[in-house]
Amino acid sequence: MPASQSPHDQPGLPILIVRFGSVDEVLRPGEGPVFIGRELPAQLRIDDPRISRTHVRIEAVGAQWVAVDEASTNGVFLDGKRVSTVSVTDGMTLHLGHAQGIAVRFSFIDPDAGTMMATHAMPSRADEETTAVRTDALGGPPDIARAGAAVAERREELGYSPRRLSDDGVIGHVELEDFERGRSWPPENIREKLEDALRWPPGTITRVAYGGEIPEDEDTELLSDSVQLEVMLDYAEIALDGLAARIAGLPPVSDPDFGAQAAAQLAQLRRLVATTAHAARSAPALEIMLALSDVRRTHRDLMLLAATAPGATLGQRLYAARHRAQLSAAEIAAAIGVDADAVTAAEAERVVPAEVSAALEDVVYRLTSR
């Protein structure tokens, strides 16, 4: 195995379908942790007093999906027994809040399968009738593509993800995607919910579909930045708290299991760094900068610790060596004549060409033997 490759590079995980009540949520590897809870910043929300604000976290760790109890008050249960962390298996059911509480079911599908297959959602005859493109008194079929594009633009202005609208019971993820891409026309009750969520007057979507003017809201950007900042701060704090707890529980660096467990936490930290940094660029504010600083510091500390383990990867050793030498990734890259992205890739445990790996190994040797 190349020295620059993570010991936990694995084939793609299956797409995970999370089902509770009438909600079907599609989770894909690489999207970062998803929280189930009673209120924001949980992305999947259950309005039940037994459910904590953020009750359980679902994430991809190494070669598996895991569900982790976020120190909830009333617990997470599998087969009647309370659990703190459990590997998700196809067909598994967890209960939240009580051994017979809210049922959350999991199923897997192949990453290349379509979302309709994932959710097993085949439209009924009634659905087909209500979503079919029909002519009506306005004089012809609606311009679904125009209306869908307007909805997508407005949703993005407000900072609303498809998942948020699905969580809030406005419109299903698949139904929204089909509408925004001009493939289907939602029934009237769904259009009304969308208009309310997007803060548009009733009937706006239909008017836009028949050539009417698209409303503008001068206050959208300011409100969106404020809402997104608050949610992102909550998300970063909760995600970092969970990671810090798992890092504190890592075995000693001399333990054979340390490397694999540390690699999983570092992968999560890199995703959290990227997400928080993006938020900081989109809505710069001191609070989000401080959150980004905390996340980066946690990542740095674990990288430096991992570099001391007997099985440390090239990326970990390189990171530690250049930090001790007070050199940036760009400066190391310039010194050996490679692109700075190659240094970043090696430290992120991505495969780099053999000649680059050899050059970086030499850098590590020379920096550590001074």
Backbone torsions as a table, in degrees:
resi	resn	phi	psi	omega
1	MET	NA	131.1	-179.3
2	PRO	-58.4	147.0	-177.8
3	ALA	-64.5	-23.9	-177.9
4	SER	-84.6	-2.4	-175.7
5	GLN	-96.4	137.0	179.1
6	SER	-64.9	145.1	176.4
7	PRO	-67.7	-8.9	-178.1
8	HIS	-118.1	26.1	169.3
9	ASP	-64.9	121.1	-174.8
10	GLN	-131.4	159.1	173.0
11	PRO	-59.7	161.9	-176.3
12	GLY	-57.5	138.5	175.7
13	LEU	-73.2	158.6	173.8
14	PRO	-71.1	156.6	168.4
15	ILE	-67.5	140.1	-178.1
16	LEU	-108.7	129.2	175.2
17	ILE	-103.4	123.7	178.5
18	VAL	-108.6	124.7	-176.4
19	ARG	-124.6	129.0	168.4
20	PHE	-151.4	136.5	-174.9
21	GLY	57.2	-128.4	179.3
22	SER	-97.3	7.9	-176.1
23	VAL	-92.6	130.9	170.0
24	ASP	-121.2	113.2	-178.4
25	GLU	-113.8	133.6	-179.8
26	VAL	-99.2	119.6	178.5
27	LEU	-111.7	133.1	-179.8
28	ARG	-116.4	143.6	178.2
29	PRO	-57.4	145.0	177.6
30	GLY	90.5	-5.0	-179.4
31	GLU	-87.6	-0.9	-179.5
32	GLY	86.9	170.8	-177.1
33	PRO	-65.9	147.9	176.1
34	VAL	-120.6	133.4	-177.0
35	PHE	-106.4	138.3	170.8
36	ILE	-106.9	130.4	-178.8
37	GLY	-168.1	-170.8	-175.1
38	ARG	-85.7	-27.7	-176.2
39	GLU	-153.9	174.7	178.0
40	LEU	-56.2	144.2	12.9
41	PRO	-90.2	13.1	175.5
42	ALA	-60.7	130.1	179.6
43	GLN	-77.8	-32.8	178.4
44	LEU	-108.2	114.1	-169.7
45	ARG	-113.6	140.6	178.7
46	ILE	-125.5	117.3	-178.1
47	ASP	-84.8	84.5	-178.5
48	ASP	-149.0	133.0	-176.0
49	PRO	-63.3	-19.6	178.5
50	ARG	-77.1	-13.8	-175.6
51	ILE	-93.9	130.4	177.7
52	SER	-75.0	166.8	-178.8
53	ARG	-53.6	-52.0	167.6
54	THR	-123.5	109.7	-168.6
55	HIS	-95.2	-46.5	-176.4
56	VAL	-145.1	146.3	179.4
57	ARG	-112.5	134.2	176.7
58	ILE	-113.6	126.5	-178.7
59	GLU	-154.0	161.1	175.0
60	ALA	-91.0	124.0	179.0
61	VAL	-127.6	116.9	-177.9
62	GLY	60.2	-122.1	-175.9
63	ALA	-102.7	21.6	-177.6
64	GLN	-149.3	161.0	169.0
65	TRP	-88.9	141.7	176.7
66	VAL	-131.7	152.7	172.8
67	ALA	-115.8	129.8	-174.6
68	VAL	-125.6	125.4	175.9
69	ASP	-67.3	122.9	-179.1
70	GLU	-87.9	52.6	-179.0
71	ALA	53.2	41.9	-178.8
72	SER	-67.7	155.4	-178.9
73	THR	-69.0	-43.2	-172.0
74	ASN	-107.0	1.3	167.0
75	GLY	86.6	169.7	176.5
76	VAL	-121.2	134.0	-172.5
77	PHE	-126.1	138.2	174.0
78	LEU	-127.1	121.3	-178.6
79	ASP	53.1	39.6	175.7
80	GLY	83.3	-4.2	-178.3
81	LYS	-111.7	137.2	179.9
82	ARG	-71.6	135.9	-178.7
83	VAL	-129.8	153.5	176.5
84	SER	-101.2	-39.8	177.6
85	THR	-141.1	135.6	-178.6
86	VAL	-144.6	139.7	174.1
87	SER	-74.7	130.4	-178.5
88	VAL	-79.1	131.2	176.6
89	THR	-120.0	158.2	-179.3
90	ASP	-62.5	124.3	179.1
91	GLY	88.8	0.4	-178.0
92	MET	-71.6	147.7	175.6
93	THR	-125.2	127.0	171.2
94	LEU	-104.7	151.7	173.1
95	HIS	-116.9	132.1	-177.6
96	LEU	-105.9	134.5	174.6
97	GLY	90.5	-18.2	-178.5
98	HIS	-174.8	158.2	179.0
99	ALA	-58.6	-26.5	176.5
100	GLN	-116.8	27.4	-175.8
101	GLY	-78.4	-148.3	-177.0
102	ILE	-62.6	123.1	-179.1
103	ALA	-84.6	126.5	174.9
104	VAL	-119.7	117.6	-175.0
105	ARG	-106.7	147.7	-177.3
106	PHE	-125.0	142.6	173.0
107	SER	-147.5	154.9	-177.3
108	PHE	-109.3	150.5	166.7
109	ILE	-138.6	161.5	178.3
110	ASP	-64.5	140.4	-178.7
111	PRO	-57.3	-24.6	-178.7
112	ASP	-88.6	-3.0	-178.1
113	ALA	-77.4	157.2	-179.6
114	GLY	-78.6	161.9	-178.1
115	THR	-68.6	-33.3	178.6
116	MET	-62.1	-38.1	176.1
117	MET	-66.7	-37.5	-176.5
118	ALA	-61.7	-40.9	-176.0
119	THR	-95.3	-3.2	-176.7
120	HIS	54.5	31.5	-174.7
121	ALA	-98.0	98.5	174.8
122	MET	-104.0	126.8	-176.4
123	PRO	-62.4	138.6	176.8
124	SER	-78.4	170.6	177.9
125	ARG	-60.5	-38.8	178.3
126	ALA	-63.2	-41.5	178.7
127	ASP	-62.1	-42.2	-179.1
128	GLU	-62.0	-37.8	-179.2
129	GLU	-69.1	-38.2	-176.3
130	THR	-79.6	-24.4	-178.1
131	THR	-101.0	-4.9	179.7
132	ALA	-64.3	149.1	176.5
133	VAL	-78.5	119.0	-175.5
134	ARG	-123.0	152.4	168.2
135	THR	-82.6	152.5	177.6
136	ASP	-150.7	-162.9	-172.3
137	ALA	-64.6	-17.4	-179.0
138	LEU	-78.7	-7.2	170.2
139	GLY	97.7	58.3	176.5
140	GLY	119.5	176.6	-178.2
141	PRO	-72.4	150.1	178.3
142	PRO	-71.9	151.4	174.6
143	ASP	-83.1	87.2	-174.7
144	ILE	-62.5	-40.0	-177.6
145	ALA	-62.0	-40.7	-179.7
146	ARG	-66.0	-46.2	-179.8
147	ALA	-65.6	-42.3	179.8
148	GLY	-62.7	-41.3	178.8
149	ALA	-64.3	-38.1	178.3
150	ALA	-65.3	-40.8	178.1
151	VAL	-64.0	-44.2	-179.7
152	ALA	-61.3	-43.3	-179.6
153	GLU	-64.9	-43.5	-179.9
154	ARG	-65.2	-41.9	179.5
155	ARG	-60.2	-42.9	-180.0
156	GLU	-68.9	-34.5	175.6
157	GLU	-59.7	-40.0	-178.5
158	LEU	-81.2	-8.5	-178.7
159	GLY	76.3	24.6	-179.2
160	TYR	-93.8	123.8	174.9
161	SER	-83.1	159.1	173.5
162	PRO	-55.9	-36.6	179.7
163	ARG	-61.8	-39.4	-179.8
164	ARG	-63.6	-45.1	179.5
165	LEU	-64.3	-35.5	176.4
166	SER	-67.4	-44.6	178.9
167	ASP	-58.5	-39.0	-176.8
168	ASP	-81.0	3.0	177.1
169	GLY	74.3	21.0	-178.4
170	VAL	-81.3	-53.7	-177.7
171	ILE	-158.7	142.4	179.5
172	GLY	-66.2	152.8	-177.7
173	HIS	-57.4	-47.6	-178.6
174	VAL	-67.1	-42.9	-179.5
175	GLU	-61.7	-40.2	178.7
176	LEU	-65.7	-43.7	179.6
177	GLU	-60.9	-43.2	179.2
178	ASP	-62.8	-38.9	-179.9
179	PHE	-68.7	-48.7	-175.8
180	GLU	-64.4	-25.3	178.3
181	ARG	-94.0	6.7	174.9
182	GLY	77.6	20.6	-176.6
183	ARG	-93.6	-24.6	-178.3
184	SER	-150.5	155.0	-177.6
185	TRP	-108.4	114.2	-176.5
186	PRO	-65.1	152.2	175.8
187	PRO	-65.2	164.8	-172.3
188	GLU	-58.9	-41.4	-177.5
189	ASN	-65.0	-32.7	177.2
190	ILE	-72.1	-39.4	178.2
191	ARG	-62.2	-37.4	178.8
192	GLU	-65.4	-41.8	177.7
193	LYS	-63.8	-40.9	178.9
194	LEU	-62.6	-44.1	179.9
195	GLU	-61.2	-40.1	178.3
196	ASP	-65.4	-44.9	-179.4
197	ALA	-64.8	-36.6	-178.1
198	LEU	-87.1	2.1	179.7
199	ARG	58.6	45.5	175.2
200	TRP	-108.2	150.6	175.7
201	PRO	-62.8	150.6	178.2
202	PRO	-55.2	139.9	178.2
203	GLY	86.0	-1.8	-176.1
204	THR	-60.5	-45.4	-175.5
205	ILE	-61.5	-42.8	178.6
206	THR	-64.5	-42.8	179.6
207	ARG	-62.2	-41.0	178.7
208	VAL	-64.8	-39.6	-179.9
209	ALA	-63.6	-23.4	179.5
210	TYR	-107.8	26.1	171.1
211	GLY	95.6	1.7	-179.3
212	GLY	-69.9	165.9	-178.2
213	GLU	-70.9	141.8	177.6
214	ILE	-84.8	125.0	-177.3
215	PRO	-61.8	150.2	174.4
216	GLU	-120.2	147.1	-179.3
217	ASP	-133.1	107.5	-176.3
218	GLU	-67.2	-20.5	-176.8
219	ASP	-90.8	-2.1	-173.3
220	THR	-58.7	-48.0	-172.7
221	GLU	-62.8	-44.5	-179.2
222	LEU	-63.6	-45.2	-179.5
223	LEU	-65.3	-41.3	-178.9
224	SER	-62.5	-44.5	179.5
225	ASP	-59.5	-41.9	-178.7
226	SER	-65.1	-45.4	-179.5
227	VAL	-65.2	-46.1	-178.0
228	GLN	-62.8	-38.5	-179.8
229	LEU	-63.3	-45.0	-179.1
230	GLU	-62.7	-45.2	-179.5
231	VAL	-65.8	-42.3	-178.7
232	MET	-64.9	-39.4	178.6
233	LEU	-62.5	-43.3	177.6
234	ASP	-62.6	-44.7	-178.6
235	TYR	-62.0	-46.9	-177.7
236	ALA	-62.4	-41.4	-178.8
237	GLU	-64.5	-46.1	-178.2
238	ILE	-67.6	-44.7	-179.7
239	ALA	-63.2	-41.1	-179.0
240	LEU	-69.7	-37.6	177.1
241	ASP	-60.4	-43.9	179.2
242	GLY	-63.8	-41.9	178.9
243	LEU	-65.7	-41.8	179.9
244	ALA	-61.2	-38.8	179.3
245	ALA	-65.4	-40.3	-179.7
246	ARG	-72.0	-34.4	176.9
247	ILE	-65.5	-40.7	178.8
248	ALA	-62.6	-26.0	-179.1
249	GLY	-92.4	6.3	178.6
250	LEU	-65.3	148.8	175.8
251	PRO	-69.9	169.2	177.2
252	PRO	-58.8	154.8	-177.2
253	VAL	-62.7	-21.6	178.7
254	SER	-79.6	-12.1	-179.3
255	ASP	-73.1	136.2	179.6
256	PRO	-58.5	-25.4	-178.8
257	ASP	-84.4	-8.9	-175.0
258	PHE	-60.5	-48.1	-174.2
259	GLY	-57.0	-46.2	-179.0
260	ALA	-65.8	-44.2	-178.4
261	GLN	-68.2	-40.2	177.9
262	ALA	-64.8	-39.5	179.7
263	ALA	-60.5	-39.2	179.6
264	ALA	-64.7	-42.3	-179.5
265	GLN	-70.5	-36.6	177.8
266	LEU	-65.0	-37.5	177.3
267	ALA	-62.1	-42.7	177.9
268	GLN	-65.3	-39.8	179.6
269	LEU	-64.7	-39.8	178.7
270	ARG	-62.2	-39.8	178.0
271	ARG	-66.2	-39.0	179.9
272	LEU	-68.6	-37.6	175.5
273	VAL	-59.6	-46.9	-178.2
274	ALA	-62.9	-44.0	-179.2
275	THR	-64.3	-45.2	-178.1
276	THR	-68.6	-39.1	178.4
277	ALA	-63.7	-39.4	177.3
278	HIS	-62.4	-43.2	178.3
279	ALA	-62.9	-38.8	179.9
280	ALA	-65.2	-35.6	177.5
281	ARG	-72.5	-36.6	-176.3
282	SER	-74.5	-38.6	-177.4
283	ALA	-138.4	72.4	-175.6
284	PRO	-59.9	126.9	177.8
285	ALA	-158.1	153.0	-176.2
286	LEU	-58.5	-39.3	-176.7
287	GLU	-61.0	-44.2	-177.9
288	ILE	-74.0	-29.8	175.4
289	MET	-65.6	-40.3	178.0
290	LEU	-65.7	-39.1	176.9
291	ALA	-63.4	-42.4	178.2
292	LEU	-62.0	-39.7	177.8
293	SER	-60.7	-42.5	179.8
294	ASP	-64.2	-41.9	-179.2
295	VAL	-66.0	-44.9	180.0
296	ARG	-64.0	-38.1	179.4
297	ARG	-64.3	-40.7	179.0
298	THR	-64.4	-42.1	177.4
299	HIS	-62.3	-45.0	179.9
300	ARG	-60.3	-47.0	-177.0
301	ASP	-61.4	-41.2	-179.4
302	LEU	-72.0	-36.6	176.7
303	MET	-61.7	-42.9	-179.8
304	LEU	-66.1	-37.3	177.4
305	LEU	-68.2	-44.9	-178.5
306	ALA	-61.7	-31.4	-178.9
307	ALA	-66.0	-17.6	-179.8
308	THR	-89.6	-6.7	-178.2
309	ALA	-74.6	150.2	-179.6
310	PRO	-56.6	-35.7	-178.5
311	GLY	-100.5	28.2	-177.6
312	ALA	-56.8	141.0	179.6
313	THR	-79.4	166.1	175.3
314	LEU	-57.4	-44.1	-178.7
315	GLY	-58.6	-43.2	-179.9
316	GLN	-67.5	-43.7	-179.2
317	ARG	-67.7	-38.3	178.0
318	LEU	-63.6	-46.6	179.9
319	TYR	-57.2	-48.7	-178.2
320	ALA	-64.6	-41.6	-177.5
321	ALA	-64.7	-45.3	-178.1
322	ARG	-72.8	-29.2	176.3
323	HIS	-68.7	-39.5	176.7
324	ARG	-65.1	-33.8	179.7
325	ALA	-84.8	-2.4	-179.6
326	GLN	59.2	44.8	178.1
327	LEU	-117.7	141.8	179.1
328	SER	-85.1	165.5	176.3
329	ALA	-60.4	-39.8	-179.9
330	ALA	-64.5	-38.0	-180.0
331	GLU	-69.0	-40.0	176.0
332	ILE	-62.6	-44.6	-179.0
333	ALA	-60.9	-43.7	-180.0
334	ALA	-63.6	-35.9	-176.9
335	ALA	-66.6	-31.3	-177.4
336	ILE	-109.7	4.6	173.8
337	GLY	73.7	37.9	175.8
338	VAL	-124.1	169.0	177.1
339	ASP	-72.6	143.6	179.3
340	ALA	-58.5	-28.7	179.1
341	ASP	-63.4	-27.3	179.9
342	ALA	-68.5	-38.7	177.7
343	VAL	-66.7	-44.9	178.8
344	THR	-61.2	-40.8	-179.9
345	ALA	-64.2	-43.1	179.5
346	ALA	-61.9	-41.1	-179.4
347	GLU	-71.9	-21.8	176.4
348	ALA	-91.1	10.5	177.1
349	GLU	66.3	29.0	173.0
350	ARG	-94.8	151.0	-177.3
351	VAL	-69.4	133.2	175.2
352	VAL	-121.3	160.3	179.8
353	PRO	-55.6	151.0	-175.7
354	ALA	-58.0	-39.1	-178.6
355	GLU	-67.6	-34.5	176.3
356	VAL	-68.7	-43.3	178.1
357	SER	-58.2	-43.6	179.9
358	ALA	-64.3	-41.3	178.8
359	ALA	-64.1	-39.0	179.3
360	LEU	-70.1	-36.4	175.0
361	GLU	-60.1	-40.8	178.2
362	ASP	-64.1	-40.0	177.0
363	VAL	-59.5	-46.3	-179.8
364	VAL	-60.4	-44.6	-179.1
365	TYR	-60.9	-46.4	-175.9
366	ARG	-69.6	-35.3	179.0
367	LEU	-72.4	-34.0	-176.4
368	THR	-87.4	-14.1	-177.7
369	SER	-101.1	6.0	-179.6
370	ARG	-69.8	NA	NA
